[in-house]
């Protein structure tokens, strides 16, 4: 089984505006700005053998504030500029929906689709729902310090995406090296 790194889309892979102390997800393609540091860092993880998956709650779709076509255009840009294997989304506004983070549905669906070992997988985010979903799914959470990580469970807290990638690579190699898997 393969290991994956799941990335929160808004605030990690793309840059978000902050209004009134809250991140605001883009609603139009012209608002969608890829994090300039992301491509090289994701390439490192890809070369290390990880499956790379963006995950995102997009309740604006069910509210009618974001069309599915506009969202698909944003995700096409994301796939073109970053070495992602998949983009998974939850378009529902219902926080109890199984795919809506902090529920683990997107991680579980990806595990089935990509034959992933979630115990060997990581989640990089700047928001607490991702850490909670990671905990439930059995992934290791690497949280980027932000006002939105909350004070619930986090496996690791780092300063930025580069630090998250730097944390994951040695953890993956030391904890999940092939000789340990066969023992």
ChimeraX attribute file (.defattr): number of C-alpha atoms within 10 A of each C-alpha:
attribute: neighborCount
match mode: 1-to-1
recipient: residues
	/A:1	10
	/A:2	14
	/A:3	22
	/A:4	28
	/A:5	25
	/A:6	29
	/A:7	25
	/A:8	21
	/A:9	27
	/A:10	26
	/A:11	21
	/A:12	21
	/A:13	23
	/A:14	20
	/A:15	19
	/A:16	20
	/A:17	13
	/A:18	11
	/A:19	8
	/A:20	6
	/A:21	9
	/A:22	11
	/A:23	15
	/A:24	14
	/A:25	19
	/A:26	21
	/A:27	17
	/A:28	14
	/A:29	14
	/A:30	8
	/A:31	14
	/A:32	20
	/A:33	16
	/A:34	21
	/A:35	18
	/A:36	12
	/A:37	14
	/A:38	17
	/A:39	16
	/A:40	13
	/A:41	18
	/A:42	22
	/A:43	16
	/A:44	15
	/A:45	19
	/A:46	17
	/A:47	9
	/A:48	12
	/A:49	12
	/A:50	22
	/A:51	21
	/A:52	22
	/A:53	22
	/A:54	24
	/A:55	26
	/A:56	21
	/A:57	24
	/A:58	23
	/A:59	18
	/A:60	18
	/A:61	19
	/A:62	15
	/A:63	12
	/A:64	9
	/A:65	12
	/A:66	17
	/A:67	15
	/A:68	15
	/A:69	10
	/A:70	15
	/A:71	20
	/A:72	13
	/A:73	15
	/A:74	22
	/A:75	19
	/A:76	13
	/A:77	14
	/A:78	23
	/A:79	15
	/A:80	10
	/A:81	13
	/A:82	19
	/A:83	20
	/A:84	20
	/A:85	14
	/A:86	17
	/A:87	20
	/A:88	19
	/A:89	19
	/A:90	21
	/A:91	20
	/A:92	18
	/A:93	15
	/A:94	13
	/A:95	15
	/A:96	11
	/A:97	15
	/A:98	15
	/A:99	24
	/A:100	25
	/A:101	26
	/A:102	22
	/A:103	21
	/A:104	22
	/A:105	19
	/A:106	25
	/A:107	28
	/A:108	20
	/A:109	14
	/A:110	20
	/A:111	19
	/A:112	10
	/A:113	9
	/A:114	16
	/A:115	13
	/A:116	20
	/A:117	16
	/A:118	22
	/A:119	15
	/A:120	18
	/A:121	24
	/A:122	26
	/A:123	27
	/A:124	30
	/A:125	30
	/A:126	27
	/A:127	22
	/A:128	22
	/A:129	22
	/A:130	30
	/A:131	30
	/A:132	20
	/A:133	23
	/A:134	29
	/A:135	20
	/A:136	15
	/A:137	19
	/A:138	18
	/A:139	24
	/A:140	22
	/A:141	27
	/A:142	28
	/A:143	26
	/A:144	23
	/A:145	17
	/A:146	16
	/A:147	12
	/A:148	16
	/A:149	19
	/A:150	14
	/A:151	7
	/A:152	9
	/A:153	13
	/A:154	18
	/A:155	14
	/A:156	16
	/A:157	19
	/A:158	18
	/A:159	12
	/A:160	19
	/A:161	24
	/A:162	15
	/A:163	15
	/A:164	22
	/A:165	18
	/A:166	15
	/A:167	15
	/A:168	20
	/A:169	14
	/A:170	11
	/A:171	14
	/A:172	16
	/A:173	11
	/A:174	11
	/A:175	12
	/A:176	14
	/A:177	11
	/A:178	10
	/A:179	9
	/A:180	9
	/A:181	8
	/A:182	6
	/A:183	5
